[in-house]
Amino acid sequence: MPDKIVSAGDMKFRVVPDWPGPDGLKFREVAGVAVDSQGLVYVFNRGENPVMVFEPDGTLHNEWGGDLFTRAHNITIGPDDLVYAVDVAEHTVTKTTATGEVLMTIGTKGQPSDTGITTDYRTITHGGPPFNQPTKAALNADGDIFVSDGYGNARVHRFAADGTLKNSWGEPGDEPGQFNLSHAVAISPDGRVYVADRENSRLQVFTQDGEHLDTWDEVSRPCDVFVGPDGLVYVAELGHKGGLSLAVPTDNPGIPSISIWTVDHELVGKWGSDDIFEPGSFFAPHGIAIGPDGSVYVGEVTVSGDAGRGLFPDSYRSIQKFERVS
C-alpha cells in the first residue's frame, strides 16, 4: 500500500504508519507532545508513565513521571531542553530535567484558586490568581514562563524564570481579552503571545504584557497552538465534531483538523477528515509539536474516555507522526 500523504497548501507530509511502534500501545490518551533540540519526542499521556520519550524513529528512549502527575494536560520543552509539564488536576506546572528530576513547581498541589467556579468553565465568575486547572506553558526568549489557566480560570499568567508572578490578564467572556477556556499558549519569535480560546473558537494574540492585538476567528475549538521552527503557527482544532463532550450546537460544525498559518494571519492550509479511522485523520487532536526536521506530532485525547468508549479497537493510536516531505 502506498504511503498516505496529507497536504496543507503546498506543504506535504507523510503519515508514518503505526508510530511509535509497540510501545505506543502503552497509553490511550495523549494530552500533549513536545520535541527537544535533539529530536527526542516527549509524549505526555494518561498512562502508567505519563512521560514517554521516543527517538524520531519510534524507539523508546525513556519513560517516567508515574509518581509526579495525576492528570497530564500539556508539555513544553524549553530552549535548554528542560521540561515544563502541566497537571490540570493538581493545578501545577512542574519544571524538570529531561529525566524527570524536579527543579521547580509553580502552584500548590491540589489547591485551586478562587474563580467562583461551581462545575465547569461556563460557571467561572471572575478571573483568579494561579492556578485553577491550568492547561499549558510557553517560554519567551528571556525565560519568562507563560501559562494558560483555562478549565477553572479564564486567564494567562506570566512568571519570571524563578517562578515569581509578573502579571496576569483575562476574564470570562467573549470580548477581546476575555476567555472561554484558555486552553493553550505559544509565543512567536517576534514575542507575540498566541492563546487558544477554545470554546470561543478563536485564537487571540497579545503582547507579553497582555495587550490585545488581534483575533483569529477562523479556527474551530482550538486545543493547542505551536509556533514551529519554520515560524509558522500550527493549530490543533478539535472542531465541533470532535470527541470532547463540551461542544455546543453551531452553524460552523468543523471537523477535527490541523491548520497552519503565517504569524500574520494568512492560512497556509489544513487537513482532516470526517473518517476518524483514516490514517492522517483525527478524533480529538489535543496536543501538537514540530520537530527540528519539520515533522509534525499530534496527540489525541478521549480515546478511552466517555466520548470514545467502545469506538476504538485496542490497536488505535492516540498519537500520529507526519513526516515533512515537501
Salt bridges, closest charged atoms under 4 A:
ASP3 OD2 - ARG14 NH1 3.68
ASP23 OD1 - LYS26 NZ 3.11
GLU29 OE1 - ARG46 NH1 3.73
GLU55 OE2 - HIS61 ND1 3.02
GLU63 OE2 - LYS26 NZ 3.30
ASP114 OD1 - HIS126 NE2 3.98
ASP120 OD2 - ARG122 NH2 2.61
ASP144 OD2 - ARG158 NH2 2.89
ASP144 OD2 - LYS166 NZ 2.93
ASP149 OD2 - HIS157 NE2 2.89
GLU171 OE2 - ARG155 NH2 3.99
ASP190 OD2 - ARG192 NH2 2.73
ASP197 OD2 - ARG202 NE 2.59
GLU199 OE2 - ARG198 NE 2.63
GLU199 OE2 - ARG221 NH2 3.13
ASP209 OD1 - ARG158 NH1 3.27
ASP214 OD2 - HIS265 ND1 3.55
GLU218 OE1 - HIS265 NE2 2.84
ASP224 OD1 - LYS136 NZ 2.80
GLU237 OE1 - LYS270 NZ 3.41
ASP264 OD1 - ARG192 NH2 3.60
ASP274 OD1 - LYS241 NZ 3.45
GLU278 OE2 - LYS4 NZ 2.82
ASP306 OD1 - ARG309 NH1 2.76
GLU323 OE1 - ARG14 NE 2.94
